[in-house]
Amino acid sequence: MGFRTPPKPTLQHDYYLVIDLEATCCDVNNLPKPQITIPKYETETIEIGAVMADARTFEPVAQFSTFVRPVRHPELTEFCTELTTIQQADLVDAPLFPQALAALTDWAGQFSGYLFCSWGNYDRRQFEQDCHYHRIAYPFRGGHVNLKFQFTEQHQLAEHCHMEAALERTQLPLVGTHHRGIDDARNLVRMLPWVFGNEPLPRSP
């Protein structure tokens, strides 16, 4: 298949910190290049959704959610609002990224031995981009597991699945609103038994 084998989590991890980010964006696929208002290297986190899950039972034990106020492109595009349902008013009193990240890591620090996980590498890269822009240290030095790659490897699939397709394969209904950080993080935790465990994929009817 040509996919890189993802790192296998070990028993040294007591928790999986499952994170989903939403970020500023514009409709790059339907705009001429000169009209692209937010290049991908200037996107900023506007929501952090995180769920801490027990690594042995896969059960959620705590969750964290915050909006984040962008500074490079502070006005949300219509495309971004339609995609995420996040409104400009949600961000007016939200913390800036350094404060939001500090709140996240303080919350996560209650749990020892956690491993940062997300569906794909997008969230890790967005964290790195925001940290670089704000000149603060990237906090997740314990590694990162790409749940999308892990799911593909676990079930020897021919191609990677986006989150909604993976939910369909596991026959789990989407709960909440897709492209909202906390709802997507909750849905990803529901799939952990199929990502890390031995739960087989249901057969198609």
MOPENOR-V988969 format. One record per residue. N is the residue number from 1. RES is the residue in one letter. SS is DSSP state (helix for helix, strand for strand, loop for the rest). PSI is psi in degrees with one decimal (999 if undefined). NEAR is the number of other C-alpha atoms within 10 Angstrom. Layout:
n->N res->RES ss->SS psi->PSI near->NEAR
n->N res->RES ss->SS psi->PSI near->NEAR
This chain:
n->1 res->M ss->loop psi->-23.3 near->7
n->2 res->G ss->loop psi->8.5 near->6
n->3 res->F ss->loop psi->145.7 near->11
n->4 res->R ss->loop psi->130.4 near->9
n->5 res->T ss->loop psi->124.3 near->11
n->6 res->P ss->loop psi->156.5 near->17
n->7 res->P ss->loop psi->138.2 near->12
n->8 res->K ss->loop psi->128.0 near->9
n->9 res->P ss->loop psi->150.7 near->15
n->10 res->T ss->loop psi->171.7 near->9
n->11 res->L ss->loop psi->-8.7 near->10
n->12 res->Q ss->loop psi->-15.1 near->10
n->13 res->H ss->loop psi->120.8 near->15
n->14 res->D ss->loop psi->-23.4 near->16
n->15 res->Y ss->strand psi->153.8 near->24
n->16 res->Y ss->strand psi->120.9 near->27
n->17 res->L ss->strand psi->99.8 near->26
n->18 res->V ss->strand psi->119.8 near->28
n->19 res->I ss->strand psi->140.5 near->26
n->20 res->D ss->strand psi->130.2 near->26
n->21 res->L ss->strand psi->147.7 near->25
n->22 res->E ss->strand psi->147.8 near->25
n->23 res->A ss->strand psi->161.9 near->20
n->24 res->T ss->loop psi->147.3 near->24
n->25 res->C ss->loop psi->164.1 near->23
n->26 res->C ss->loop psi->171.6 near->21
n->27 res->D ss->loop psi->75.4 near->16
n->28 res->V ss->helix psi->-24.1 near->15
n->29 res->N ss->helix psi->-15.6 near->8
n->30 res->N ss->helix psi->20.9 near->9
n->31 res->L ss->loop psi->140.6 near->11
n->32 res->P ss->loop psi->146.4 near->9
n->33 res->K ss->helix psi->-40.3 near->10
n->34 res->P ss->helix psi->-18.2 near->6
n->35 res->Q ss->helix psi->0.2 near->11
n->36 res->I ss->loop psi->118.8 near->15
n->37 res->T ss->loop psi->-25.5 near->15
n->38 res->I ss->loop psi->94.6 near->17
n->39 res->P ss->loop psi->154.5 near->12
n->40 res->K ss->helix psi->-26.1 near->14
n->41 res->Y ss->helix psi->3.1 near->10
n->42 res->E ss->helix psi->6.9 near->16
n->43 res->T ss->loop psi->150.3 near->19
n->44 res->E ss->loop psi->144.4 near->26
n->45 res->T ss->strand psi->133.9 near->22
n->46 res->I ss->strand psi->-11.2 near->26
n->47 res->E ss->strand psi->136.7 near->28
n->48 res->I ss->strand psi->120.9 near->24
n->49 res->G ss->strand psi->128.7 near->22
n->50 res->A ss->strand psi->138.9 near->28
n->51 res->V ss->strand psi->129.9 near->27
n->52 res->M ss->strand psi->124.0 near->26
n->53 res->A ss->strand psi->142.2 near->24
n->54 res->D ss->strand psi->128.9 near->18
n->55 res->A ss->loop psi->-15.9 near->24
n->56 res->R ss->loop psi->-37.3 near->14
n->57 res->T ss->loop psi->-15.7 near->11
n->58 res->F ss->loop psi->12.4 near->18
n->59 res->E ss->loop psi->139.3 near->17
n->60 res->P ss->strand psi->139.2 near->18
n->61 res->V ss->strand psi->-19.6 near->10
n->62 res->A ss->strand psi->160.2 near->14
n->63 res->Q ss->strand psi->158.4 near->19
n->64 res->F ss->strand psi->139.1 near->16
n->65 res->S ss->strand psi->136.6 near->20
n->66 res->T ss->strand psi->144.7 near->20
n->67 res->F ss->strand psi->161.0 near->23
n->68 res->V ss->strand psi->131.5 near->25
n->69 res->R ss->loop psi->118.6 near->23
n->70 res->P ss->loop psi->155.2 near->23
n->71 res->V ss->loop psi->-26.7 near->10
n->72 res->R ss->loop psi->-42.9 near->12
n->73 res->H ss->loop psi->79.9 near->15
n->74 res->P ss->loop psi->-22.8 near->14
n->75 res->E ss->loop psi->122.4 near->14
n->76 res->L ss->loop psi->142.4 near->18
n->77 res->T ss->loop psi->158.6 near->18
n->78 res->E ss->helix psi->-38.4 near->13
n->79 res->F ss->helix psi->-44.2 near->14
n->80 res->C ss->helix psi->-43.1 near->19
n->81 res->T ss->helix psi->-40.8 near->15
n->82 res->E ss->helix psi->-37.7 near->11
n->83 res->L ss->helix psi->-44.8 near->16
n->84 res->T ss->helix psi->-18.4 near->18
n->85 res->T ss->loop psi->4.2 near->14
n->86 res->I ss->loop psi->130.1 near->18
n->87 res->Q ss->loop psi->156.4 near->15
n->88 res->Q ss->helix psi->-37.9 near->13
n->89 res->A ss->helix psi->-25.9 near->8
n->90 res->D ss->helix psi->-22.5 near->14
n->91 res->L ss->helix psi->-10.3 near->20
n->92 res->V ss->loop psi->-46.8 near->13
n->93 res->D ss->loop psi->12.7 near->10
n->94 res->A ss->loop psi->153.4 near->17
n->95 res->P ss->strand psi->155.6 near->17
n->96 res->L ss->loop psi->166.4 near->17
n->97 res->F ss->helix psi->-45.7 near->25
n->98 res->P ss->helix psi->-39.7 near->16
n->99 res->Q ss->helix psi->-39.4 near->11
n->100 res->A ss->helix psi->-41.6 near->21
n->101 res->L ss->helix psi->-39.9 near->21
n->102 res->A ss->helix psi->-39.2 near->12
n->103 res->A ss->helix psi->-40.5 near->16
n->104 res->L ss->helix psi->-48.7 near->18
n->105 res->T ss->helix psi->-32.6 near->12
n->106 res->D ss->helix psi->-43.5 near->11
n->107 res->W ss->helix psi->-48.1 near->14
n->108 res->A ss->helix psi->-27.2 near->19
n->109 res->G ss->loop psi->-12.7 near->11
n->110 res->Q ss->loop psi->-18.0 near->9
n->111 res->F ss->loop psi->120.7 near->14
n->112 res->S ss->loop psi->146.0 near->10
n->113 res->G ss->loop psi->40.5 near->16
n->114 res->Y ss->strand psi->157.1 near->23
n->115 res->L ss->strand psi->124.9 near->23
n->116 res->F ss->strand psi->128.0 near->19
n->117 res->C ss->strand psi->147.6 near->24
n->118 res->S ss->strand psi->163.4 near->24
n->119 res->W ss->loop psi->99.5 near->23
n->120 res->G ss->loop psi->-178.4 near->19
n->121 res->N ss->loop psi->-2.0 near->15
n->122 res->Y ss->helix psi->-47.3 near->13
n->123 res->D ss->helix psi->-41.0 near->20
n->124 res->R ss->helix psi->-46.0 near->22
n->125 res->R ss->helix psi->-36.2 near->11
n->126 res->Q ss->helix psi->-40.8 near->20
n->127 res->F ss->helix psi->-47.1 near->19
n->128 res->E ss->helix psi->-40.7 near->17
n->129 res->Q ss->helix psi->-44.5 near->19
n->130 res->D ss->helix psi->-41.9 near->22
n->131 res->C ss->helix psi->-41.4 near->17
n->132 res->H ss->helix psi->-44.8 near->12
n->133 res->Y ss->helix psi->-41.9 near->14
n->134 res->H ss->helix psi->0.0 near->12
n->135 res->R ss->loop psi->48.4 near->10
n->136 res->I ss->loop psi->160.1 near->13
n->137 res->A ss->loop psi->138.0 near->12
n->138 res->Y ss->loop psi->126.4 near->14
n->139 res->P ss->loop psi->-17.5 near->13
n->140 res->F ss->loop psi->70.5 near->14
n->141 res->R ss->loop psi->-8.1 near->9
n->142 res->G ss->loop psi->3.2 near->10
n->143 res->G ss->loop psi->176.2 near->13
n->144 res->H ss->strand psi->138.1 near->18
n->145 res->V ss->strand psi->126.7 near->22
n->146 res->N ss->strand psi->104.3 near->18
n->147 res->L ss->helix psi->-30.9 near->22
n->148 res->K ss->helix psi->-47.5 near->23
n->149 res->F ss->helix psi->-41.4 near->22
n->150 res->Q ss->helix psi->-41.2 near->23
n->151 res->F ss->helix psi->-43.6 near->23
n->152 res->T ss->helix psi->-46.5 near->19
n->153 res->E ss->helix psi->-42.0 near->19
n->154 res->Q ss->helix psi->-37.8 near->18
n->155 res->H ss->helix psi->8.1 near->14
n->156 res->Q ss->loop psi->50.0 near->11
n->157 res->L ss->loop psi->156.5 near->12
n->158 res->A ss->loop psi->-21.3 near->11
n->159 res->E ss->loop psi->161.8 near->13
n->160 res->H ss->loop psi->150.6 near->17
n->161 res->C ss->loop psi->140.5 near->18
n->162 res->H ss->loop psi->169.5 near->11
n->163 res->M ss->helix psi->-44.2 near->19
n->164 res->E ss->helix psi->-40.0 near->15
n->165 res->A ss->helix psi->-37.2 near->11
n->166 res->A ss->helix psi->-39.4 near->20
n->167 res->L ss->helix psi->-41.1 near->18
n->168 res->E ss->helix psi->-40.3 near->15
n->169 res->R ss->helix psi->-33.8 near->15
n->170 res->T ss->helix psi->-3.0 near->18
n->171 res->Q ss->loop psi->36.9 near->14
n->172 res->L ss->loop psi->130.5 near->13
n->173 res->P ss->loop psi->147.0 near->10
n->174 res->L ss->loop psi->127.6 near->17
n->175 res->V ss->loop psi->129.1 near->11
n->176 res->G ss->loop psi->-151.7 near->12
n->177 res->T ss->loop psi->122.0 near->13
n->178 res->H ss->loop psi->144.8 near->17
n->179 res->H ss->loop psi->25.1 near->20
n->180 res->R ss->loop psi->127.2 near->19
n->181 res->G ss->helix psi->-49.7 near->23
n->182 res->I ss->helix psi->-37.5 near->26
n->183 res->D ss->helix psi->-42.1 near->19
n->184 res->D ss->helix psi->-39.2 near->28
n->185 res->A ss->helix psi->-41.1 near->28
n->186 res->R ss->helix psi->-41.9 near->23
n->187 res->N ss->helix psi->-36.7 near->22
n->188 res->L ss->helix psi->-39.3 near->25
n->189 res->V ss->helix psi->-36.2 near->25
n->190 res->R ss->helix psi->-24.9 near->20
n->191 res->M ss->loop psi->-4.4 near->21
n->192 res->L ss->helix psi->-37.4 near->21
n->193 res->P ss->helix psi->-28.3 near->18
n->194 res->W ss->helix psi->-20.5 near->20
n->195 res->V ss->helix psi->-48.2 near->22
n->196 res->F ss->loop psi->-25.0 near->18
n->197 res->G ss->loop psi->-162.9 near->15
n->198 res->N ss->loop psi->18.6 near->11
n->199 res->E ss->loop psi->119.8 near->14
n->200 res->P ss->loop psi->152.9 near->12
n->201 res->L ss->loop psi->137.1 near->13
n->202 res->P ss->loop psi->149.0 near->10
n->203 res->R ss->loop psi->142.7 near->8
n->204 res->S ss->loop psi->140.0 near->8
n->205 res->P ss->loop psi->999 near->3
